[in-house]
């Protein structure tokens, strides 16, 4: 079995790590694969192919900010990618994030239609079936159901500062995607699966495979985090995100902070320097870290993990916290509630700070129950499902 994966990154960020983990699973079962990527660098021990160059990514980004046509530049880089695909001659082509200013979606999808090889497409967000945005839940926009136009999220990723082309983007994506003959969609949550089925991609089969957690790395881990931060007698309320925004619940933490007792403190991981500099008094801010060991130490030290995000296609940080033995309080929108069960967490109404504070004070769950729940998201268990999906597609 030969699998050709395409993603914006390889080994970097959540989707880049997922692509590498899937490749390892294929290799473990006697197959082989390659990851084609468009941004940053790839691990040396991974069979990979860089699509285009940093300069081409920058040009694509500048043009997108002017024309609102992200994903429709990079023609020369995409044609070279197509030659690489032909040369490799895979059994299955696996798409991940094909947005990110590094390839031409129209050129790639037209080729895949004629190439006539099975396609697996993991949707890590909603960009594939909208005219512009990657997420629309916070804005409560439902134009994607019929036709996008006058996008209210024009200045959100992928940002356009001048033109607005959501109607044309929507029409082009619908045209090229629905022309594909053998497409199998994967989503990391039942919520995203449901949304996908309501879009123009709903004609294709959708399989739910959760993002996986490495339980050998995310596990109860001792550290001197409390001592270093002078928190020996504090109840630590933890939040973690790759990028903190209002959609992720940053301002909810600000509101929550006003209710805390003297023996309670909020710790937020993933903040920028400017965000840390302007934090309200009493909140401890930590920059983003790529160290899994450091993250596991912080998760393990916390008394409760809080995820007030209003827009998630899964909520992997919640699963990571559970794996470290820390129970969770989450909000009730999009996919986050799927991660917890009654034995390890509480779901509260989004934006209800009183309910959030009450849950933090009253939730009591044993570490063992949290760790047991995290086993449902164990990395090999989840990514092994991709290999089984590949086999079933090829057998059919």
Steps between C-alpha positions, in 0.01 A plus 500: 500500500635842397339812649568855381399761760468873433489753783608856572765371745691181577579418863420856611177607667209267568420406137868453414546262793183312403632446145827361637319271745284362217812437291659310791188287530514415129869410527437290810258289295747446216392785275679817398418864446612855443378834640494800266487826694508873430630680808784485754731196498452125544666254741810340351376145556173554308466435127382840385477740206492880526240666280628831366715739703475760775496773235209337317307472828558871567386597149189282536429665836535855366276430200241337726489804725421712195263275304348263761600203282702294747559156354487611137862601446819292502439342160863415421560343843179296463599373155834381643306330780288321239814371329620373838170318555523335159859398565415351840188326363313460833210269568321768705527878514426647842422872522513697824512882507538605138462863601790700638633698201703220343309338211231551238188311602338514155807359324543223758135394510464498121799268485365272773171466314680366193766306692222277631671377817311469831511818710473531877450856620528581872319825573673666794273805459219624274698684231434242225128575479488875571571798279763641732522402867634196682246535783157662508338389827599803709356732235190274479515525121320234294551630145723198433187284491390652169740764366755729661494874424588827679711307750482646853834334575697656217770626737530166681738230371562488209494879531403721207563871543358618167266288287222262607469190282313250717231433238756408233712298746191305607395430141848386397549274801158344448572447129838330546425305818166353393659384173725257690399139443650304789513723807483381860476771765632471856418742782642509857157536661135412454420870507715571194368186332146632541590843364682342203196289414292819484743660252554432130751233609217301655475276191816317612540248786622654827694306765578633848857438623600704802840663519730280707691561823836335572436349843869421541566876507177645634474332838515605868840667525667642810668841485592805708255722309313603816819583687654695211188713467429530877168317469542243777174595672296593192229323303632515142238558229670422167429603142709400196480612137730533199370854445285684752209705366154596620367196311728278709346650813774743603259767619302233689814435704524874566142502630560183700809657658284766663310233694794300634586468866848578630596132490410460130709600198463475121796377292478546122745329263547613139486878540703748294742746659255786450216303658713411801595866542134605522360216713270596788661478840486149643526305170830326423587496130737255330612510138429215261732204538584216261627294796252222566675421830450856622135492397446167678654646816266799493192288421589266787551783748166669431201434722252548216525555125258751348415519130253785435564496123208587280647350182673159499499213253606269785673652805827304518634697796212369710592141416864574585399637840290192573795276408702680769230424757340847511122528469342757270228763487399583142241705316214351305570623145646319197708186570652553845222322698578176313835469677369473857253260659315506832794337678763759415344836422215748502343680204364851563317750282734710290555846643337420837783607731298426816442142386867470405611622842256269677623199303861582582420514872277193513644257245673202662622219278763234571820508294445138403169582329663779301785276387254225408302739281819617328562143384216548250723753323823298514715584200560153356135407552379802303758507222473125456147576381650687204691190394181295528316762293772486234470120485122505472514759219758299303309175554183664367 
